[in-house]
Amino acid sequence: MSFKELPNSSIIPSSRKYFIVIIALMAIFLGFLWVGESSLDDRIITTRYLLLILAAMTAFSAPYLLFPDRNSTLLQLGNVTSENLMIYVMKRIMKLIWPIYLLIAVMMLGDIHAAGQFLNSKFIYLLTVYLIFTGLILISIARYIKSGLDSQFWKESDRGREIRKKMADYAKYPIDPGSIPSLLNTIWITTLGFAMIIISAIIGQSWSGYGVLFLSAIFFIVSVIYIYANTDSMLKDFYASNAFFLEFFGSNLKGEDLTSKHEVAHLWWVPSRFKVHVWQFLVQIDRKIPAGRVVFTGHLLIWFFAYQRPEQEFIAAVWILFAIIHHLFLVLTFQVEMSPGWLHRWLASGWVWLGSRFWMQLRWVIPLLLSMNAQYFVFGTPDFEIQLQVVSLFIIFAMFLSAYGMSGLNKEVSS
């Protein structure tokens, strides 16, 4: 079986041209909004900040994007080769992150005041960012695909049980030993990404853009060699990791743990008509990814940026980008495994699911406002006009994606 014959396994439903066009226009709009009127030096600095965010996200999000793969049975039955499996995995990832590449291109080349100037430097730094970001993605994929067997060992071995007991007794924190390899991968990849960005910044200031490009090219080549060095064992590692994360994501929170964390009565901001369905989404998302911890980490990162006292436009753009990133949790609800169409049609209409997704996302508005106002009190930014823009764009994106989820359900019904 060729990997091209496999069903679409992206977390986004079957692609529709109008949706791709809208996402592309949003990426272009955000790029111009962020640095459209900035100088070349400001563009380079801002892109480095963005790359820092992307390095952290790449280090953390890879297992959530890769596993569990609902085509794994077909891959096994089709006896897919390691090379085709690698292409299949890269194809899955690229379907999700292509807007980031477009955003970076707009940030470097979308110069309103000097579009035709410094083109050589702009293309050099654009290629540099692409090489570093892609290299981190390759390394992250290789390491997480290999992590399944190690995670299983830590989860089931006596050594893992001993660590669980010690953490519960001394730190009063119930760590799952199976998450240790993923935690180490996150730390290792984040450190590597930050080191590359800092070193490239130093070289860019001391020498020239060509030195940065040369360093990033070496890093990319090493990442390609690294992932190909693991090709022989990729099939075994992929199936083992898929099996582990399928169990891990499903058993991280279950039964009493989930019902105690999310109860319908706790959803005070949601209208009664949508409460049960919002509760369902929240439970399913927590089986997949610790949303609260991810958002809290994002707030800390933005406060770190604010501590550096950058331009107000930069902080505004970071807050807007962060607000939009919140809706990745909404995109998770488009998965067939999480939201099967037959179940949705049986339980409620498409308009109910639109409202449920929209009201679910409004839970993040109060933390956004509190954090922005606290930052305004400490650092004098973002002001109230920027806060209004952030919240408005947050609500617009929430409504748009919720409507897209309803359109996918309606299209499935009509077919």
C-alpha positions as CSV (number, residue, x, y, z in Angstrom):
1,M,0.0,0.0,0.0
2,S,1.2,3.5,-0.9
3,F,1.0,6.1,1.8
4,K,-0.8,8.3,-0.7
5,E,-3.8,5.9,-0.6
6,L,-4.3,6.3,3.1
7,P,-7.2,8.4,4.4
8,N,-6.6,11.9,5.5
9,S,-5.5,11.7,9.2
10,S,-5.1,15.3,9.9
11,I,-6.8,16.7,12.9
12,I,-8.5,19.1,10.5
13,P,-11.4,17.6,8.6
14,S,-11.2,17.0,4.8
15,S,-9.7,20.1,3.3
16,R,-11.9,22.7,1.7
17,K,-10.5,25.3,-0.6
18,Y,-12.3,28.2,1.0
19,F,-11.0,27.2,4.4
20,I,-7.4,27.0,3.2
21,V,-7.8,30.4,1.5
22,I,-9.2,32.0,4.7
23,I,-6.4,30.5,6.8
24,A,-3.8,31.8,4.3
25,L,-5.4,35.3,4.4
26,M,-5.4,35.3,8.2
27,A,-1.7,34.4,8.2
28,I,-0.9,37.2,5.8
29,F,-3.1,39.7,7.8
30,L,-1.3,38.7,11.0
31,G,2.1,39.1,9.4
32,F,1.4,42.6,8.1
33,L,-0.3,43.6,11.3
34,W,2.8,42.5,13.3
35,V,5.7,43.9,11.3
36,G,4.3,45.4,8.2
37,E,5.7,48.9,9.0
38,S,8.8,47.7,10.8
39,S,12.4,48.1,9.7
40,L,14.6,45.2,8.7
41,D,16.3,45.0,12.0
42,D,13.0,45.0,13.9
43,R,11.8,42.2,11.5
44,I,14.8,40.1,12.3
45,I,14.4,40.5,16.0
46,T,10.7,39.9,16.0
47,T,11.1,36.7,13.9
48,R,13.7,35.5,16.4
49,Y,11.1,35.9,19.2
50,L,8.6,34.0,17.1
51,L,11.1,31.3,16.5
52,L,11.6,31.0,20.3
53,I,7.9,30.4,20.7
54,L,7.9,27.9,17.8
55,A,10.9,26.0,19.3
56,A,9.0,25.6,22.6
57,M,5.8,24.5,20.8
58,T,7.7,22.1,18.6
59,A,9.3,20.5,21.6
60,F,6.0,20.1,23.4
61,S,3.4,19.4,20.8
62,A,4.9,16.7,18.6
63,P,3.4,13.7,20.4
64,Y,0.0,15.3,20.4
65,L,0.2,15.9,16.6
66,L,1.6,12.5,15.7
67,F,-0.2,10.1,18.1
68,P,-2.5,8.2,18.2
69,D,-2.6,7.7,14.4
70,R,-5.9,6.2,13.3
71,N,-4.2,4.9,10.1
72,S,-1.7,2.8,12.0
73,T,-3.7,-0.4,11.3
74,L,-3.7,0.3,7.6
75,L,0.0,1.1,7.7
76,Q,0.7,-2.3,9.2
77,L,-1.6,-4.2,6.8
78,G,-0.2,-2.4,3.8
79,N,3.4,-3.2,5.0
80,V,4.5,0.4,4.4
81,T,8.2,0.9,4.2
82,S,10.2,3.1,6.6
83,E,10.8,5.6,3.8
84,N,7.1,5.9,3.0
85,L,6.3,6.1,6.6
86,M,8.6,9.0,7.0
87,I,7.0,10.8,4.1
88,Y,3.6,10.0,5.5
89,V,4.5,11.5,8.9
90,M,6.0,14.6,7.3
91,K,2.9,15.0,5.2
92,R,0.7,14.9,8.3
93,I,2.8,17.5,10.0
94,M,3.0,19.9,7.0
95,K,-0.8,19.9,6.6
96,L,-0.9,21.5,10.1
97,I,2.0,23.9,10.1
98,W,2.0,25.3,6.6
99,P,0.4,28.6,7.8
100,I,3.4,29.1,10.0
101,Y,5.7,29.1,7.0
102,L,3.5,31.5,5.3
103,L,3.4,33.8,8.3
104,I,7.2,33.8,8.5
105,A,7.5,34.7,4.8
106,V,5.1,37.6,5.2
107,M,7.0,38.8,8.3
108,M,10.3,38.9,6.4
109,L,9.1,40.1,3.0
110,G,5.9,42.0,3.7
111,D,7.5,45.4,4.0
112,I,5.0,48.1,3.3
113,H,7.5,51.0,3.1
114,A,10.5,49.3,1.5
115,A,9.2,46.3,-0.3
116,G,12.0,46.3,-2.9
117,Q,14.9,47.1,-0.5
118,F,17.3,44.8,1.3
119,L,15.9,41.8,-0.6
120,N,19.1,39.9,-0.3
121,S,19.2,40.2,3.5
122,K,15.5,39.4,3.8
123,F,15.8,36.2,1.8
124,I,18.9,35.1,3.7
125,Y,17.1,35.5,7.1
126,L,13.9,33.9,5.8
127,L,15.8,30.9,4.7
128,T,17.7,30.8,8.0
129,V,14.4,30.7,10.0
130,Y,13.0,28.0,7.7
131,L,16.1,25.8,8.1
132,I,16.2,26.1,11.9
133,F,12.4,25.6,12.3
134,T,12.4,22.6,9.9
135,G,15.5,21.1,11.6
136,L,13.8,21.3,15.0
137,I,10.7,19.6,13.5
138,L,12.7,16.7,12.1
139,I,14.6,16.2,15.4
140,S,11.4,16.4,17.4
141,I,9.7,13.8,15.1
142,A,12.7,11.4,15.3
143,R,13.0,11.6,19.1
144,Y,9.3,11.2,19.9
145,I,8.9,8.3,17.5
146,K,11.7,6.6,19.4
147,S,10.2,7.4,22.8
148,G,7.5,4.8,22.9
149,L,9.6,1.8,24.1
150,D,11.4,4.0,26.7
151,S,8.0,5.4,27.9
152,Q,6.6,1.9,28.2
153,F,9.6,0.8,30.2
154,W,9.3,3.7,32.7
155,K,5.6,3.1,33.0
156,E,5.7,-0.6,33.7
157,S,9.1,-1.2,35.4
158,D,9.9,-1.4,39.1
159,R,12.1,1.7,38.6
160,G,9.2,3.7,37.3
161,R,6.9,2.6,40.1
162,E,9.5,3.6,42.6
163,I,9.7,7.1,41.1
164,R,5.9,7.4,41.2
165,K,5.9,6.5,44.9
166,K,8.7,8.9,45.8
167,M,7.1,11.8,43.9
168,A,3.8,11.1,45.6
169,D,5.4,10.8,49.1
170,Y,7.8,13.7,49.0
171,A,6.6,16.1,46.3
172,K,2.9,15.3,46.7
173,Y,2.7,15.3,42.9
174,P,1.3,12.2,41.2
175,I,3.7,12.0,38.2
176,D,3.2,9.3,35.6
177,P,6.6,7.6,35.0
178,G,5.6,7.0,31.4
179,S,5.8,10.8,30.7
180,I,9.5,11.0,31.7
181,P,10.9,10.4,28.2
182,S,8.5,13.0,26.8
183,L,9.5,15.5,29.5
184,L,13.2,14.9,28.7
185,N,12.6,15.3,25.0
186,T,10.7,18.6,25.6
187,I,13.6,20.0,27.7
188,W,16.3,18.7,25.3
189,I,14.6,20.1,22.1
190,T,13.7,23.4,23.7
191,T,17.2,23.9,24.9
192,L,18.6,23.0,21.5
193,G,16.3,25.4,19.8
194,F,17.0,28.3,22.1
195,A,20.7,27.6,21.8
196,M,20.5,27.7,18.0
197,I,18.6,30.9,18.0
198,I,20.9,32.7,20.5
199,I,24.0,31.5,18.7
200,S,22.6,32.6,15.3
201,A,21.8,36.0,16.8
202,I,25.3,36.5,18.1
203,I,26.8,35.4,14.8
204,G,24.4,37.8,12.9
205,Q,25.6,40.7,15.0
206,S,29.3,39.9,14.9
207,W,29.6,38.8,11.3
208,S,26.9,38.8,8.7
209,G,23.7,37.1,7.5
210,Y,25.8,34.6,5.5
211,G,27.3,33.3,8.7
212,V,23.9,32.7,10.2
213,L,22.7,31.0,7.0
214,F,25.8,28.7,7.0
215,L,25.1,27.7,10.6
216,S,21.4,27.1,10.0
217,A,22.3,25.0,6.9
218,I,24.6,22.8,9.0
219,F,22.0,22.4,11.6
220,F,19.4,21.4,9.0
221,I,21.8,18.9,7.4
222,V,22.5,17.4,10.8
223,S,18.8,17.1,11.6
224,V,18.2,15.3,8.2
225,I,21.1,12.9,9.0
226,Y,19.7,12.3,12.4
227,I,16.3,11.3,11.3
228,Y,17.6,9.1,8.5
229,A,20.0,7.4,10.9
230,N,16.9,6.1,12.7
231,T,15.1,4.9,9.5
232,D,15.9,1.2,10.1
233,S,14.1,1.1,13.4
234,M,11.4,3.6,12.5
235,L,8.6,1.1,11.8
236,K,9.1,-0.7,15.1
237,D,9.5,2.6,17.0
238,F,6.4,4.2,15.4
239,Y,4.1,1.3,16.1
240,A,5.4,1.0,19.7
241,S,5.0,4.8,20.3
242,N,1.6,4.8,18.7
243,A,0.4,2.0,21.0
244,F,1.9,3.7,24.1
245,F,0.4,7.2,23.5
246,L,-2.9,5.7,22.5
247,E,-3.1,4.2,26.0
248,F,-1.4,7.1,27.7
249,F,-3.7,9.8,26.3
250,G,-6.7,7.6,27.1
251,S,-5.7,6.8,30.7
252,N,-4.1,10.0,31.8
253,L,-7.4,11.1,33.2
254,K,-10.4,8.8,33.4
255,G,-13.4,7.9,35.5
256,E,-13.5,9.8,38.8
257,D,-10.5,12.0,37.9
258,L,-12.3,13.5,34.9
259,T,-15.7,13.9,36.5
260,S,-14.1,15.6,39.5
261,K,-12.2,18.0,37.3
262,H,-15.1,18.9,35.1
263,E,-18.7,18.9,36.3
264,V,-21.6,20.4,34.4
265,A,-22.4,22.6,37.4
266,H,-18.9,24.2,37.1
267,L,-19.6,25.6,33.6
268,W,-21.2,28.8,35.0
269,W,-20.5,30.9,32.0
270,V,-22.2,28.5,29.5
271,P,-25.9,28.7,28.7
272,S,-27.9,25.7,29.9
273,R,-28.6,24.5,26.3
274,F,-24.9,23.9,25.7
275,K,-23.5,22.9,29.1
276,V,-23.6,19.1,28.6
277,H,-22.0,19.3,25.2
278,V,-19.3,21.7,26.4
279,W,-18.6,19.3,29.3
280,Q,-18.2,16.5,26.7
281,F,-15.6,18.5,24.7
282,L,-13.6,19.5,27.8
283,V,-13.4,16.0,29.0
284,Q,-12.2,14.8,25.6
285,I,-9.6,17.5,25.3
286,D,-8.2,16.8,28.7
287,R,-7.7,13.2,27.5
288,K,-5.6,14.5,24.7
289,I,-3.6,17.5,26.1
290,P,-3.3,19.4,29.4
291,A,-4.9,22.6,28.0
292,G,-4.6,24.6,31.3
293,R,-0.9,24.0,31.7
294,V,-0.2,24.9,28.0
295,V,-2.1,28.2,28.3
296,F,-0.4,29.0,31.6
297,T,3.0,28.4,30.0
298,G,2.1,30.8,27.2
299,H,1.2,33.5,29.7
300,L,4.6,33.1,31.4
301,L,6.3,33.4,28.0
302,I,4.5,36.6,27.1
303,W,5.4,38.1,30.6
304,F,9.0,37.1,29.8
305,F,8.8,39.0,26.6
306,A,7.2,42.0,28.3
307,Y,10.1,42.0,30.9
308,Q,12.5,42.7,28.0
309,R,10.6,46.0,27.4
310,P,10.1,45.7,23.6
311,E,8.0,48.0,21.4
312,Q,4.3,48.1,22.3
313,E,3.5,46.9,18.7
314,F,5.5,43.8,19.3
315,I,3.7,43.0,22.6
316,A,0.3,43.7,20.9
317,A,1.2,41.2,18.1
318,V,2.3,38.6,20.6
319,W,-0.9,38.8,22.5
320,I,-2.9,38.6,19.3
321,L,-0.9,35.5,18.2
322,F,-1.4,33.9,21.6
323,A,-5.1,34.6,21.5
324,I,-5.4,32.9,18.1
325,I,-3.3,29.9,19.3
326,H,-5.9,29.2,22.0
327,H,-8.2,27.9,19.2
328,L,-5.9,25.0,18.5
329,F,-7.8,23.3,21.3
330,L,-11.0,24.0,19.3
331,V,-9.5,22.4,16.2
332,L,-8.9,19.2,18.3
333,T,-12.7,18.8,18.5
334,F,-12.8,18.3,14.8
335,Q,-11.2,14.9,15.1
336,V,-13.3,11.9,14.2
337,E,-12.1,10.1,17.3
338,M,-13.3,12.9,19.5
339,S,-16.4,14.1,17.6
340,P,-17.8,11.4,15.4
341,G,-20.4,12.8,13.0
342,W,-23.0,10.1,13.5
343,L,-23.0,10.8,17.3
344,H,-23.3,14.6,16.8
345,R,-26.2,14.2,14.4
346,W,-27.9,11.9,16.9
347,L,-27.5,14.2,19.9
348,A,-28.1,17.7,18.6
349,S,-28.2,19.9,15.5
350,G,-25.2,21.6,13.9
351,W,-26.2,24.9,15.4
352,V,-26.0,23.4,18.9
353,W,-22.5,22.2,18.2
354,L,-21.5,25.6,16.9
355,G,-22.7,27.2,20.1
356,S,-21.1,24.6,22.3
357,R,-17.7,25.1,20.7
358,F,-18.0,28.8,20.8
359,W,-19.0,29.0,24.5
360,M,-16.3,26.5,25.4
361,Q,-13.7,28.9,24.0
362,L,-15.0,31.8,26.0
363,R,-13.5,30.2,29.1
364,W,-10.2,31.7,28.1
365,V,-11.4,35.3,27.9
366,I,-11.2,36.2,31.6
367,P,-7.6,34.8,32.0
368,L,-6.6,36.8,28.9
369,L,-8.1,40.0,30.3
370,L,-6.7,39.5,33.8
371,S,-3.2,38.8,32.5
372,M,-3.2,41.7,30.1
373,N,-4.4,44.1,32.7
374,A,-1.9,42.9,35.2
375,Q,0.8,43.4,32.6
376,Y,-0.5,46.8,31.8
377,F,-0.3,47.7,35.5
378,V,3.4,46.5,35.7
379,F,4.8,47.4,32.3
380,G,2.4,49.9,30.9
381,T,1.4,47.7,28.0
382,P,-0.9,46.4,26.4
383,D,-3.2,49.4,26.7
384,F,-7.0,49.1,26.7
385,E,-7.3,49.6,22.9
386,I,-4.9,46.7,22.3
387,Q,-6.8,44.6,24.8
388,L,-10.0,45.3,22.9
389,Q,-8.3,44.2,19.6
390,V,-7.0,41.0,21.2
391,V,-10.4,40.0,22.7
392,S,-12.3,41.0,19.5
393,L,-10.0,38.8,17.3
394,F,-10.2,36.0,19.8
395,I,-14.0,36.0,19.6
396,I,-14.0,36.3,15.8
397,F,-11.7,33.3,15.4
398,A,-13.7,31.3,17.9
399,M,-16.9,32.0,15.9
400,F,-15.3,31.3,12.6
401,L,-13.8,27.9,13.6
402,S,-17.0,26.9,15.4
403,A,-18.9,27.7,12.2
404,Y,-16.4,25.7,10.2
405,G,-17.0,22.7,12.5
406,M,-20.8,23.0,11.9
407,S,-20.2,23.3,8.1
408,G,-18.2,20.1,8.2
409,L,-21.0,18.3,10.0
410,N,-23.6,19.6,7.6
411,K,-21.6,18.6,4.6
412,E,-21.2,15.1,6.0
413,V,-25.0,14.9,6.5
414,S,-25.7,16.0,2.9
415,S,-23.2,13.5,1.5
